[in-house]
Amino acid sequence: MNVGIVCEYNPLHRGHRKQMEAIRAEFGADTGIVCAMSGNFVQRGAPAIFDKSLRAKAAVACGADLVVELPLTVCLSSAEGFASGGVAILSKLCDILCFGSETGNWESLMATAQALLQADFQPHLRRELDTGKSFPAARQAALAAMGLSSDLLNRPNDILSVEYCKAILSQGSPLDIFPIQRKGDYHDRKPDPENPSATALRQLLLSGGDWRPYVPEEAADLFESAPLHSLAAGEKAVLYRLRTMTEAELSRLPYGGEGLWRKLLHARQAETTLEDILTAMKSKRYTRTRLDRMVLCAVLGITEEALLSPAPYARILAFNDRGREILKNSTHRAFFKNAGETPDSPCWDLERRSGDVYGLFAIDGPEAPGMESKRRIYYDKGRKS
């Protein structure tokens, strides 16, 4: 049996290891764990704090058997697209999908997902959006108008959990689900000893605080002297890109509908910092993460058409002996490419370009380009988690 996890590990912490331990406690020590992990850019619209190969190596050291990379277009999608892309990949390798959820109740999660897939939901949603509500608020109001509960749609892990369930239902995926109740605050800026948030750990890492108590020892040793990356470190590169884009380029950006790309056009001409640009664009209609993803897509040269195009492959980042067997036995082995392969595909052009841009976000100064072509799979030889 193989259990999949859609993750970012930005960075990996004790809570993530507890999830892997819970999987094996439930399904047995021989259970394979497959992680579909974000690459060098993450869903909130920012560079990952550590390079993807290092994070994949840490995942295998802490219990995963196989780590594959979520395509960049999946990583920078909305919660719906992120979940859908992760489910599509893990359905090729796994029997069960495990995820953290505030409620931890699979019946409630599935019931909410089924409600969101009802034919009359979209007309209700459109009416609520037309009143000027943000998407999350409009979605809750639409369910309420249908006489259905929206209690699960105001907590971050529950929201993503519902999207996983929606993706499983809409794709006809064979995946069963194993939700684990997530304790602690997803956005907490003070790390909880047992259930730290990745947000708090990133702050500690970037500020020079004591982050090691919240990270498994195997991962902490890898992270100790690794280069850090942040959006702030590459702000000048971001501003250069925004200031030099043509109107035609701005109009093709993802998330730029309803005139939002024009707000970006005006803001970039009036403001001097990235934060000021985003503040000038912000309104109750648009979530901050939507704006952050839009800007990052601009920096990486991702159009709306490219973001919506299904990726033809996913990269293998790391595995151990059990993970290699999982790949070997998969009927979809051809979908998974070795790190360093250079297929003739627009996806490879995007991977290469985004890899070069990632180096501009290193806080100790720009890193050399060309890393994607040199990247290799990490193989934890002779080990099974």
C-alpha positions as CSV (number, residue, x, y, z in Angstrom):
1,M,0.0,0.0,0.0
2,N,1.2,3.5,-0.9
3,V,0.0,6.7,0.8
4,G,0.5,10.1,-0.9
5,I,1.0,13.5,0.6
6,V,0.8,16.8,-1.3
7,C,3.2,19.1,0.4
8,E,5.6,22.0,0.3
9,Y,7.9,21.3,3.3
10,N,8.8,25.0,3.4
11,P,10.5,24.0,5.6
12,L,9.9,20.4,6.8
13,H,9.2,20.4,10.6
14,R,8.2,18.1,13.4
15,G,4.6,18.2,12.5
16,H,5.4,16.9,9.0
17,R,7.3,14.0,10.5
18,K,4.4,13.2,12.9
19,Q,2.1,12.9,9.8
20,M,4.4,10.3,8.3
21,E,4.6,8.4,11.6
22,A,0.8,8.5,11.8
23,I,0.5,7.0,8.4
24,R,2.7,4.0,9.3
25,A,1.0,3.6,12.6
26,E,-2.4,3.3,10.8
27,F,-1.4,1.3,7.8
28,G,1.8,-0.6,8.8
29,A,5.5,-0.2,8.8
30,D,5.8,-1.4,5.2
31,T,3.6,1.4,3.9
32,G,5.2,3.4,1.1
33,I,5.0,7.2,1.4
34,V,5.0,9.3,-1.7
35,C,5.3,13.1,-1.5
36,A,4.3,15.4,-4.3
37,M,6.2,18.5,-3.3
38,S,6.3,22.0,-4.5
39,G,9.6,23.0,-6.3
40,N,11.5,26.2,-5.8
41,F,8.4,28.4,-5.8
42,V,5.4,27.8,-3.5
43,Q,1.6,28.3,-3.6
44,R,1.5,31.5,-1.6
45,G,3.5,33.2,-4.4
46,A,7.0,33.2,-3.1
47,P,10.4,31.4,-3.4
48,A,10.8,28.4,-1.2
49,I,13.2,29.1,1.7
50,F,15.4,26.1,0.7
51,D,16.2,24.6,-2.7
52,K,13.8,21.8,-3.8
53,S,16.5,19.1,-3.9
54,L,17.5,19.8,-0.3
55,R,13.9,19.7,0.9
56,A,13.4,16.5,-1.0
57,K,16.5,15.0,0.6
58,A,15.2,16.1,4.1
59,A,11.8,14.4,3.3
60,V,13.4,11.1,2.6
61,A,15.6,11.4,5.6
62,C,12.5,11.9,7.8
63,G,10.3,9.1,6.5
64,A,9.3,9.6,2.8
65,D,10.2,6.9,0.3
66,L,9.7,8.9,-2.9
67,V,9.5,12.7,-3.6
68,V,8.2,13.9,-7.0
69,E,8.0,17.6,-7.9
70,L,4.7,19.3,-8.4
71,P,5.0,21.2,-11.7
72,L,5.5,24.9,-11.4
73,T,2.1,25.7,-13.0
74,V,0.4,23.5,-10.3
75,C,2.4,25.2,-7.5
76,L,1.3,28.7,-8.6
77,S,-2.4,27.8,-9.1
78,S,-5.3,28.6,-6.7
79,A,-6.1,26.1,-3.9
80,E,-8.4,24.3,-6.4
81,G,-5.7,23.9,-9.0
82,F,-3.0,23.0,-6.5
83,A,-5.1,20.2,-5.1
84,S,-6.2,19.0,-8.5
85,G,-2.7,18.8,-9.8
86,G,-1.5,17.0,-6.7
87,V,-4.3,14.4,-6.8
88,A,-3.7,13.8,-10.5
89,I,-0.1,13.0,-9.9
90,L,-0.5,10.9,-6.7
91,S,-3.4,8.9,-8.3
92,K,-0.7,7.4,-10.6
93,L,1.3,6.1,-7.6
94,C,-0.8,5.7,-4.5
95,D,-3.9,4.1,-2.9
96,I,-4.6,6.7,-0.3
97,L,-4.2,10.5,0.1
98,C,-3.3,11.8,3.6
99,F,-3.6,15.4,4.5
100,G,-3.9,17.6,7.6
101,S,-7.3,19.1,8.4
102,E,-8.6,21.2,11.3
103,T,-11.7,19.0,11.5
104,G,-10.1,15.7,10.7
105,N,-13.6,14.4,9.8
106,W,-13.7,12.7,6.4
107,E,-17.5,12.6,6.2
108,S,-17.8,16.3,6.6
109,L,-15.0,17.0,4.2
110,M,-16.5,14.8,1.5
111,A,-20.0,16.2,2.1
112,T,-18.7,19.8,1.6
113,A,-16.8,18.8,-1.5
114,Q,-20.0,17.2,-3.0
115,A,-21.9,20.4,-2.2
116,L,-19.4,22.5,-4.1
117,L,-19.7,20.2,-7.1
118,Q,-23.5,20.5,-7.3
119,A,-24.8,21.9,-10.6
120,D,-26.6,24.9,-8.9
121,F,-23.5,26.0,-6.9
122,Q,-21.9,28.0,-9.7
123,P,-24.9,30.3,-10.4
124,H,-25.1,31.0,-6.6
125,L,-21.3,31.7,-6.5
126,R,-21.5,34.1,-9.5
127,R,-24.3,36.1,-7.9
128,E,-22.2,36.5,-4.7
129,L,-19.1,37.4,-6.6
130,D,-21.1,40.0,-8.5
131,T,-21.8,41.8,-5.2
132,G,-18.1,42.5,-4.8
133,K,-17.3,39.7,-2.3
134,S,-13.9,38.0,-2.4
135,F,-13.9,34.4,-3.7
136,P,-13.7,32.8,-0.2
137,A,-16.5,35.0,1.1
138,A,-18.6,34.4,-2.0
139,R,-18.2,30.7,-1.8
140,Q,-19.4,30.6,1.8
141,A,-22.3,32.8,1.0
142,A,-23.3,30.6,-2.0
143,L,-23.4,27.5,0.2
144,A,-25.4,29.3,2.8
145,A,-27.9,30.4,0.1
146,M,-28.3,26.7,-0.9
147,G,-29.1,25.9,2.7
148,L,-25.8,24.0,3.2
149,S,-23.1,24.4,5.8
150,S,-19.9,26.3,5.0
151,D,-18.2,25.8,8.4
152,L,-15.2,24.0,6.9
153,L,-14.4,26.9,4.5
154,N,-13.0,29.4,7.0
155,R,-10.0,27.4,8.1
156,P,-6.9,27.0,5.8
157,N,-6.3,23.3,6.1
158,D,-10.0,22.4,5.9
159,I,-10.3,24.6,2.7
160,L,-7.4,22.7,1.0
161,S,-8.7,19.4,2.3
162,V,-12.1,20.0,0.7
163,E,-10.3,20.8,-2.5
164,Y,-8.5,17.5,-2.4
165,C,-11.8,15.7,-1.9
166,K,-13.3,17.7,-4.8
167,A,-10.4,16.7,-7.1
168,I,-10.8,13.0,-6.2
169,L,-14.5,13.1,-6.9
170,S,-14.3,15.2,-10.1
171,Q,-11.3,13.1,-11.5
172,G,-12.9,9.8,-10.6
173,S,-9.6,9.1,-8.8
174,P,-9.3,5.7,-7.0
175,L,-7.7,7.4,-4.0
176,D,-9.2,6.9,-0.6
177,I,-8.6,9.6,2.0
178,F,-6.9,9.6,5.4
179,P,-7.3,13.1,7.0
180,I,-5.3,13.8,10.2
181,Q,-6.5,16.5,12.5
182,R,-3.9,19.3,12.5
183,K,-3.3,21.0,15.8
184,G,-1.8,24.4,16.2
185,D,-2.3,27.5,14.1
186,Y,-1.3,27.3,10.4
187,H,-0.3,31.0,10.4
188,D,1.1,31.1,13.9
189,R,4.1,33.4,14.1
190,K,5.3,31.8,17.4
191,P,6.3,28.2,16.9
192,D,4.4,25.6,18.9
193,P,6.9,23.0,20.3
194,E,4.8,20.1,19.1
195,N,2.9,21.6,16.1
196,P,5.0,24.4,14.7
197,S,3.9,26.4,11.7
198,A,6.1,26.8,8.7
199,T,5.5,30.5,8.8
200,A,7.1,30.7,12.3
201,L,10.0,28.6,11.2
202,R,10.7,30.8,8.2
203,Q,10.8,33.8,10.4
204,L,13.2,32.2,12.8
205,L,15.5,31.0,9.9
206,L,15.6,34.5,8.3
207,S,16.0,36.3,11.6
208,G,18.7,34.1,13.0
209,G,16.5,32.7,15.7
210,D,16.7,29.2,17.3
211,W,14.8,27.1,14.8
212,R,16.4,23.7,15.5
213,P,14.1,22.5,18.3
214,Y,11.2,22.5,15.9
215,V,12.8,20.5,13.1
216,P,13.7,16.7,13.1
217,E,17.4,16.2,13.7
218,E,18.0,14.6,10.3
219,A,16.5,17.7,8.5
220,A,18.1,20.2,10.9
221,D,21.5,18.9,10.0
222,L,20.8,19.4,6.3
223,F,19.3,22.9,6.8
224,E,22.1,24.1,9.1
225,S,24.3,25.9,6.6
226,A,22.1,25.7,3.5
227,P,21.5,28.9,1.5
228,L,18.3,30.8,2.4
229,H,16.0,32.4,-0.1
230,S,13.3,35.1,0.4
231,L,11.2,37.3,-1.8
232,A,12.7,40.4,-0.2
233,A,16.2,39.3,-1.3
234,G,15.1,39.4,-5.0
235,E,12.9,42.5,-4.8
236,K,14.9,44.6,-7.2
237,A,14.7,41.8,-9.8
238,V,10.9,41.7,-9.3
239,L,10.6,45.5,-9.6
240,Y,12.7,45.4,-12.8
241,R,10.4,42.9,-14.4
242,L,7.2,44.6,-13.4
243,R,8.4,48.0,-14.6
244,T,9.5,46.8,-18.0
245,M,6.5,44.6,-18.9
246,T,4.3,45.8,-21.8
247,E,0.6,46.2,-21.5
248,A,0.1,43.2,-23.7
249,E,2.2,41.1,-21.4
250,L,0.4,42.3,-18.3
251,S,-3.0,41.6,-19.9
252,R,-2.0,37.9,-20.4
253,L,-1.1,37.3,-16.7
254,P,-3.0,34.7,-14.6
255,Y,-5.3,36.2,-12.0
256,G,-5.4,39.5,-13.9
257,G,-9.1,39.3,-14.9
258,E,-11.8,41.9,-14.0
259,G,-9.3,44.7,-14.6
260,L,-6.8,43.6,-12.0
261,W,-3.9,43.7,-14.5
262,R,-4.7,47.3,-15.0
263,K,-4.4,48.0,-11.3
264,L,-1.0,46.4,-11.5
265,L,-0.1,48.6,-14.4
266,H,-1.0,51.8,-12.5
267,A,0.5,50.6,-9.2
268,R,3.9,49.8,-10.8
269,Q,4.1,53.3,-12.3
270,A,3.4,55.0,-9.0
271,E,5.0,53.0,-6.2
272,T,8.6,52.4,-5.3
273,T,8.5,49.1,-3.4
274,L,6.9,45.7,-4.1
275,E,4.9,46.0,-0.8
276,D,3.5,49.4,-1.8
277,I,2.5,48.0,-5.2
278,L,0.6,45.1,-3.6
279,T,-1.0,47.4,-1.0
280,A,-2.2,49.7,-3.8
281,M,-3.8,46.7,-5.6
282,K,-5.4,45.2,-2.5
283,S,-9.1,45.3,-2.0
284,K,-11.7,43.1,-0.2
285,R,-12.4,41.5,-3.6
286,Y,-8.9,40.0,-4.1
287,T,-7.0,37.9,-1.6
288,R,-3.3,38.8,-1.0
289,T,-2.2,35.4,-2.1
290,R,-3.9,35.9,-5.5
291,L,-1.9,39.1,-5.9
292,D,1.3,37.5,-4.8
293,R,0.9,34.6,-7.3
294,M,0.0,37.1,-10.1
295,V,3.3,39.0,-9.5
296,L,5.4,35.9,-9.3
297,C,3.8,34.7,-12.6
298,A,4.9,38.0,-14.1
299,V,8.4,37.5,-12.9
300,L,8.6,34.0,-14.2
301,G,7.0,34.8,-17.5
302,I,3.9,32.6,-17.0
303,T,0.8,33.5,-19.0
304,E,-2.7,32.5,-18.1
305,E,-2.7,30.0,-21.0
306,A,0.5,28.4,-19.7
307,L,-0.8,28.2,-16.1
308,L,-3.9,26.3,-17.3
309,S,-2.0,23.9,-19.5
310,P,-1.6,20.4,-18.0
311,A,2.0,19.5,-17.4
312,P,3.1,16.5,-19.5
313,Y,5.4,15.1,-16.8
314,A,6.5,15.4,-13.2
315,R,10.1,15.3,-12.0
316,I,11.6,12.7,-9.6
317,L,13.6,14.5,-6.9
318,A,14.5,11.8,-4.4
319,F,13.9,8.2,-3.4
320,N,15.1,5.2,-1.3
321,D,14.9,1.6,-2.3
322,R,11.2,1.3,-1.5
323,G,10.5,4.5,-3.5
324,R,12.4,3.1,-6.5
325,E,10.2,0.0,-6.3
326,I,7.1,2.2,-6.3
327,L,8.2,3.8,-9.5
328,K,9.2,0.6,-11.1
329,N,5.8,-1.0,-10.4
330,S,3.8,2.0,-11.6
331,T,2.0,1.7,-14.9
332,H,2.6,5.4,-15.3
333,R,6.4,5.3,-15.0
334,A,6.9,7.2,-18.3
335,F,5.1,10.2,-16.8
336,F,7.9,10.7,-14.2
337,K,11.1,12.2,-15.5
338,N,14.6,12.0,-14.0
339,A,16.1,15.2,-12.6
340,G,18.4,16.6,-15.3
341,E,16.4,15.3,-18.2
342,T,15.7,18.0,-20.8
343,P,12.6,17.0,-22.7
344,D,11.6,19.0,-25.8
345,S,8.7,20.7,-24.1
346,P,7.6,24.3,-23.1
347,C,7.5,22.9,-19.6
348,W,11.3,22.3,-19.7
349,D,11.8,25.9,-20.9
350,L,9.8,27.2,-18.0
351,E,11.6,24.9,-15.5
352,R,15.0,26.1,-16.7
353,R,14.0,29.8,-16.7
354,S,12.4,29.6,-13.3
355,G,15.4,27.7,-11.9
356,D,17.7,30.6,-13.0
357,V,15.4,33.2,-11.5
358,Y,15.2,31.3,-8.2
359,G,18.9,32.0,-7.7
360,L,18.2,35.7,-7.6
361,F,16.3,35.3,-4.3
362,A,19.3,33.9,-2.4
363,I,19.8,36.2,0.6
364,D,23.6,36.0,0.5
365,G,23.7,37.1,-3.2
366,P,22.7,35.7,-6.6
367,E,23.4,32.1,-7.3
368,A,24.8,30.8,-10.6
369,P,22.3,29.9,-13.3
370,G,22.0,26.5,-15.0
371,M,21.2,24.4,-12.0
372,E,18.2,22.6,-13.5
373,S,20.4,20.9,-16.2
374,K,22.9,19.9,-13.5
375,R,20.3,18.6,-11.0
376,R,20.3,14.9,-10.1
377,I,18.0,12.5,-8.2
378,Y,19.0,12.0,-4.6
379,Y,19.1,8.2,-3.9
380,D,19.2,7.1,-0.3
381,K,20.8,3.8,-1.2
382,G,20.0,0.7,0.8
383,R,17.5,2.4,3.0
384,K,13.8,2.0,3.6
385,S,12.0,4.4,5.9
